[in-house]
């Protein structure tokens, strides 16, 4: 686990609790969606080990469009139902992909990526975007990561003004 602010995280649960507190501090009093999602992607990149891309795709005109992120340049548009991100939108369910090479229709924006987790961001019953995290490590993400990241997404739903999507 990463050591941040001289705190060693010996469990993922502790890491995600810390991350949630830090995120709330960063975005809790800010109403600008762009600033909030930018800071969220930077925080996740700082605190999550063994990843090579983290960011957001946001719904615009019926498809996902690249939003704030950390990492190499990425695919700009993703159709609903295509790839891991589009599947998360269509199903409204987290996509935890232990090996992207086994995922039918995986969109390879970075050939170094080997595993991925995508969490739909659902506001008032509609998907407004996704949080997408890639890793060069096969099997990098597990159910503990999913649970922790679901809390992060819940904070984003709570504190980000999503009206710009509608």
SULUR-V956769 format. One record per residue. N is the residue number from 1. RES is the residue in three letters. PSI is psi in whole degrees, -180 to 180 (NA if undefined). NEAR is the number of other ideal C-beta (glycine too) atoms within 8 Angstrom. Layout:
n-><N/N>
res-><RES/RES>
psi-><PSI/PSI>
near-><NEAR/NEAR>
//
This chain:
n-><1/2/3/4/5/6/7/8/9/10/11/12/13/14/15/16/17/18/19/20/21/22/23/24/25/26/27/28/29/30/31/32/33/34/35/36/37/38/39/40/41/42/43/44/45/46/47/48/49/50/51/52/53/54/55/56/57/58/59/60/61/62/63/64/65/66/67/68/69/70/71/72/73/74/75/76/77/78/79/80/81/82/83/84/85/86/87/88/89/90/91/92/93/94/95/96/97/98/99/100/101/102/103/104/105/106/107/108/109/110/111/112/113/114/115/116/117/118/119/120/121/122/123/124/125/126/127/128/129/130/131/132/133/134/135/136/137/138/139/140/141/142/143/144/145/146/147/148/149/150/151/152/153/154/155/156/157/158/159/160/161/162/163/164/165/166>
res-><UNK/UNK/UNK/UNK/UNK/UNK/UNK/UNK/UNK/UNK/UNK/UNK/UNK/UNK/UNK/UNK/UNK/UNK/UNK/UNK/UNK/UNK/UNK/UNK/UNK/UNK/UNK/UNK/UNK/UNK/UNK/UNK/UNK/UNK/UNK/UNK/UNK/UNK/UNK/UNK/UNK/UNK/UNK/UNK/UNK/UNK/UNK/UNK/UNK/UNK/UNK/UNK/UNK/UNK/UNK/UNK/UNK/UNK/UNK/UNK/UNK/UNK/UNK/UNK/UNK/UNK/UNK/UNK/UNK/UNK/UNK/UNK/UNK/UNK/UNK/UNK/UNK/UNK/UNK/UNK/UNK/UNK/UNK/UNK/UNK/UNK/UNK/UNK/UNK/UNK/UNK/UNK/UNK/UNK/UNK/UNK/UNK/UNK/UNK/UNK/UNK/UNK/UNK/UNK/UNK/UNK/UNK/UNK/UNK/UNK/UNK/UNK/UNK/UNK/UNK/UNK/UNK/UNK/UNK/UNK/UNK/UNK/UNK/UNK/UNK/UNK/UNK/UNK/UNK/UNK/UNK/UNK/UNK/UNK/UNK/UNK/UNK/UNK/UNK/UNK/UNK/UNK/UNK/UNK/UNK/UNK/UNK/UNK/UNK/UNK/UNK/UNK/UNK/UNK/UNK/UNK/UNK/UNK/UNK/UNK/UNK/UNK/UNK/UNK/UNK/UNK>
psi-><149/152/116/140/36/24/123/126/108/-7/154/-35/-46/-41/-48/-32/-44/-46/-41/-42/-46/-42/-45/-41/-36/-39/-9/-32/9/137/1/117/-39/-45/-43/-46/-33/-47/-37/-45/-38/-42/-46/-41/-39/-39/-20/123/155/45/157/-2/137/134/-167/142/136/143/131/122/42/9/168/135/139/133/-160/139/170/128/-166/159/148/170/140/-43/137/127/145/133/-7/138/-173/-43/-46/-33/-39/-38/-50/-41/-17/31/150/138/109/104/107/-30/108/-22/-14/-1/115/128/14/136/115/91/-34/117/-14/-16/133/-20/163/148/133/126/122/143/111/122/125/41/-7/142/123/-13/-172/153/123/129/128/153/147/-5/125/139/25/-38/144/-172/-30/-42/-44/-48/-44/-42/-29/-35/-37/-46/-38/-40/-40/-43/-41/-43/-22/139/102/6/-20/-21/-33/NA>
near-><9/9/7/9/3/4/7/5/12/5/7/10/8/9/14/14/9/12/13/12/8/10/14/10/7/11/15/7/3/9/4/7/10/7/9/14/13/9/11/15/14/9/12/15/11/8/11/11/5/7/13/10/15/14/14/14/12/10/12/8/3/5/10/16/10/10/10/9/11/9/12/7/3/11/7/5/8/12/8/10/7/10/9/14/15/13/13/16/14/8/8/8/6/10/12/10/14/8/10/13/6/6/10/3/7/10/10/7/9/11/4/6/14/11/15/14/14/15/12/13/14/9/9/3/4/7/11/10/13/14/15/14/14/14/13/9/8/7/8/11/13/7/6/9/12/13/9/15/13/10/10/15/11/8/12/15/11/6/10/10/7/11/5/6/10/4>
//
